[in-house]
Amino acid sequence: MMKNRIQIVVIALAASVAMGCTAFERRSSSTGPSEAGNNSLLGSWTSSNLIPSPSTCTDFKWNVTEQTTTAAKGSFSASCAGDLKFTGAAEGTLASPTSISWRANGNATGPGLTSCVITLTGTATIGTDSITVPYQGDTCLGKVSGVETLKKN
């Protein structure tokens, strides 16, 4: 009888250990929004700088409303040199899990201007919780370039 109890305890202990081992699984963290899932870029992204210097744009706002495995697009706005308020659309193509080639087109208004066309382009780097956006482009008041860092709202 004692031998049977010892066997039962040993079997129960072995079963408990085996069940505990099956609960282990490998998990990895993603390095950027594009690796976190198909819809990881969806939502609002903004930069925090509010005052552009004479040849820059700032206060970027990109509201991503559509995303596929290779592209994302949505509305875009920024403030550019000369107090231009830029609104339009931006779209990007994922070049790699951490890189997106993008383009923004739209119109801007400013003091003494009814409307002018603005185009910005660049290749952004997607980070864990931000997108670093180097850009260059043309406005009706001249060329602009710089780097903005967008964070998801």
Summary of the structure (lengths in Angstrom):
residues: 153
radius of gyration: 25.7
end to end distance: 67.0
largest distance: 99.9
contacts: 445
relative contact order: 0.17
helix: 16%
strand: 56%
